[in-house]
Every structure is written in C-alpha cells, then in structure tokens.
Amino acid sequence: MNTMANKTKTNAVKASNVSVDYRLLPPALKATLKPYPEDFHMPILAGLMPALAALADGVTYEYCNGKLHHMALFAFILGEQSDNKSVIDDVVGLWIKPLREEDQLVREQEEAAMRQNRTRKANERGQEAPSGCVRTVPITISVAKLLQRQINAKGHSLYSVEPEADTLLKTNGAGSWSAKYDIYRKAWDHSLFGQDYMSLNSQSGNVEAFYSWTICGQACSFLKMFGSENATNGLSSRTIPAEMPDNSFRKMPKFKKVTDADLQQIEQGIRTLREATGFKATPRLNRAIDLWVEQKRLEAAPRLDKIKDIFRRRAAVIGFRCGVIFMLLVGKESNACIDFALAMAEFTLQNQCRLFGPLLKVQNDKVRDRMPVATPNENVLQQLPSPFTIEDLRKLKGNDYADSSLYSIISRWKAEGWVEKRDKGSWVKTSQT
C-alpha cells in the first residue's frame, strides 16, 4: 500500500520520516493548516485530533479486534519557551468555538443561580443549580466537578485544552494531575468512574467517562507528568506526543491570517463531526490497521524491542481513531483516509518510543528489581522441562503466538542468562533460573 507515511514530497506535512500529503487532507483540515509553516503542521494535527474526537462523540465503530470503540484522544505537545505552543490553543479554539459559546450560556445560568442563593433570606428556599451540559472544562477541574459535568453531559464527551502544563502541575488538591490520571485512562476506554460520599454537599455517582484533552508544556512538565508510574500504567501509550519545531536561532516564523473562506470550511467540518451519530462501518480501516500493527510486531520481535511492542498496540488504535475522523470529514473510506490513519499511527508510535520509551524502560527496570514474584514469561520458563524445545514452549503459551514471537522469548531468556542452547531446536536452563 502506498501510504503517506512513506512519501517525501516537498508540499507534505512531515515529522521524523512521517509525512501526510497536505493536498489530500479534507478541506477543513487544509483550511486549518494553511496559515502555518509546514513544520508546524504535524504538531498542530496531533494537538487538534482530541478536539475533533470530542466533536465526533456521537460515533461508535468496531475496532479490528472486534471491540466497540468510542471517540476519545489525548495529546501532549512538547515545546520550549517561545516555541509558539500557543498556536495549538489558537487552532483548537477555532474548532471548539461553538461548544464554548453554548457552555457560556449554561455557566451564566449557573452564576445567576449562585448569586440568587447568596442573597436569599434565611427562610427562603434556595434555587436548585442548573443541570445544563458544559463540555469544555478547565484541565484543573476537580474530580467532583468533573464527575458532575460528566453526568450532566448526558453521554457527550468533555474536552480540555491547556497551553501550559505547569498550570495543572501547580494545582493543589482534587484538580491536580495525579488525582485524575486514573479517570483519563477510563475516559479513553469509555469505562465507568465515580465516587460515593456521605455528605450531601459532595458529588456522588457513577458515569461512563468520556473525555479528551490537549496539553502543551515544556520538557520539565513532561517529565513530571510521565516520568513516574504514568510511564508504565498505560497513560503514556494512550497519548499522542508531538514536538513543536525547533526554534533555536531561527528567524521568526510568519503566520497568515485565517480567511473567511477558511473559517467557512472549518465551520462545515465542525457541523459534519457534530452531526455524525451511530455506528460507522470501517472495513478498509480495519484491514489496514490490522496489517500495520502486525507489521510492527514483526519489526519488534527479532530485535526484542519490548518498548515498540508495547506502544504499537495503542498507537494503532490512535491512528484508527484519527482515520475515523478523516472518514467523517470526507464521507468515505478513501485511499487518503487509509493513508492518514497509517501516518498518524506511525507518527504516534515513533514519538512514543522516542519520548516515552526511555521513561518506560527506567520504570520497568525499577519494577523488575523490586518484584518479589516472577513475570508471566519467567513463570512459563519455570514450568518448562530442561532441556526444552519450541514445541514445549508452544504448549504453554498457546497457538496464538507465531514462531518468531516464541523465538524472541527464548532469545530474551538467553540474553538474561537463564537458558543456553543445547543443540538445534533445544535449550537447557542455567543455574540462574
């Protein structure tokens, strides 16, 4: 398949060796990117995708593993000081403008009710707080308020954009990053979250989490957010990481104004995503992503690249969801749609391995040193006879594993010094096992 990920045309959107042909993008995305230099395009697309996923929250689809998915995405855009990270906020603002306008009406009703309750007499009955839907929430929102907003959203996705990650990290209490990253993971999978309190003044309840966000920040913030357990608990693999163009000693980039014609294209794109509802069949996307994730497995297995093997799986889901957004904007599973999905999967995987990979390795090594019990593969090794063959290993692991995967497991054991080759097709355990 001739994918965008392999193209090197001069008018292409590029990141590392990934490119997306600007000419083949939906009109709304072309209008969004047109004011900016080419090296800004890929981080802009990465930062924008979660907002578009939130707009397309009425859509469901079947992923290539057979599970039903909803649209939810996260992105972290990395950049140093004065790296024009505000561009992401500007672009996202164009797309979520209708949501913010609708939210403002509800917020005004809430404020009016609060003012009336503050000035009421002691014997007067207080006005009940409005239960309208507010979908654009600050990233510093407390857990209780987030639960309330999610309940009132009645099945719609919430969305946050934060130009400076430090704002979130400096927040104390329930609105902080550490208090909500469990919720983020649940939101990506559209699973239940909730809480129960004795006090009637606290928010209690359960709801299917539905939330997307875009966060921009510097390297120090990035390390604080993903440098501990978030490297290993699944949040990093659910996030699209991207970097703003290197601004070192560069002339000031020039941005063009968004024209009225561009705004009309974006507004049409907003309407298209918001009006899209129900189950969408994606047979071509399914086949393409299924082949891509298998190709990445075959690339990772001979090199025992555990990092790539971990990240390839959710990078595929992210690419798939980006492909669904593209499909909704153009109305069909075109070749360009397939190429865009594969390019976004590849872009995500490369950046995850490069930016999250070292953090994941450090945490995995720490866990390995402290683990009082063996890992699943180590337990399998303990169950094998000595000597053992590839067939012995297959009996324990099952038929879902290809020979290349089984040989990779044995190679890992050899690298650890746990097994030695005896002769062709058989191995013996060492004294270290």
Secondary structure by P-SEA (a helix, b strand, c coil): ccccccccccccccccccccccccccaaaaaaaccccccccaaaaaaaaaaaaaaaccbbbbccccccccccbbbbbbbccccccaaaaaaaaaaaaaaaaaaaaaaaaaaaaaaaaaaccccbbbbcccccccccccccccaaaaaaaaaacccbbbbbbbccccccccccccccccccaaaaaaaaacccccccccccccccccccccccbbbbbcaaaaaaaccccccccccccccccccccccccccbbbbbcccaaaaaaaaaaaaaaaacccccccaaaaaaaaaaaaaaaaaaaaacaaaaaaaaaaaaaaaaaaaaaaaaaaccccaaaaaaaaaaaaaaaaaaaacaaaaaaaaaaaaaaacccccaaaaaaaaccccccaaaaaaaacccccaaaaaaaaaaaaaacccccccccbbbbcccc
